[in-house]
Amino acid sequence: MGINEQAGPAAPIQLTIDHVTIAGSTLAALEASFAAIGLTTDYGGPHSNGVTHMSLLGFDDGSYIELISSMQPGQKDNVFWGEHIAGDGGPCAWAVYAEDVAAEAERVRRLGVTVTGPNYYHRRRPDGQLVEWDLAFLGDKAAGATIPFIIKDITPRTLRVQPSAAVTGSVLTGIGQVVVGVESLSETITLFQRLYHWAEPQVVDDVNFGAKLAHFPESQVTLAAPLTHKDWLAMQLARFGESPCAFLINTTNFEAAQQLDLLPPVDWFGRPAAWFDPAKLNGTRLGLIG
């Protein structure tokens, strides 16, 4: 996916969302809130940092939602979302899959973006199975905060994630949209266009969502900036810095999905969307998109 400046505009790069991450101070509370809305997760075990552990909601398309917390109250890992975990910050990161992490990391590095890795990571599943992968982190902010981090399995992917019983075979099929909270829409739009060659985004003031949104039509990515310095997103950014602020799950049958306990449908750039009540998810904005 190199760039040849003399060959004309580069083709847009399609990202494959691997997973998104939601942080909280206790994993049990995160698991309970998801189970209460009908999205029961599967425990995945501790990470190789010795600090965090996770549960996941795996979808049929291979993507998943990761719930992450520290194994001991008050423990912090400075690389992996310590402030989000301690402060019940909710959405904190997103990752994309690459067949060659080193090559993609080098492509981004050549564009002048800070890259850390690739580095090796693992976690031990409850059944004792070791799951291994490589990661590379892009940019100067926290891992997967604005620019997604890159992941590639070493062990078979089926060891890292399988569809969860709560959603397999259902109308909920995978991660549909990542909404990234940013300080400056214009600067981040320029950054994403430089990295991925995307066309100009659609920009709207979304009073319902409570943010100024910039959606890249050929992607699963929407950027969000505060409408005022006092709104919820401004407070989130002031407390935790830039990071994803909401996620939408794809559904093949939006009407059938309304059997879940959702808020009234809204328009999301020409597509129907409906959010779960954030109060039931400790403030996390999670919804469905048709």
Secondary structure, DSSP 8 states (H G I E B T S, - for coil): ----GGGSS-------EEEEEEE-S-HHHHHHHHHHTT---EEEEEBTTSSEEEEEEE-TTS-EEEEEEESSTT---TTTTHHHHHTT-EEEEEEEE-S-HHHHHHHHHHTT--EEEEEEEEEE-TTS-EEEEEEEEESSSSTTSSS-EEEEESS-HHHH----TTTTTSSEEEEEEEEEE-S-HHHHHHHHHHHH-----EEEEETTTTEEEEE-TTSSEEEEE-SSTTSHHHHHHHHH-SEEEEEEEEES-HHHHTTS-B---EEETTEEEEEB-GGGGTT-EEEEE-
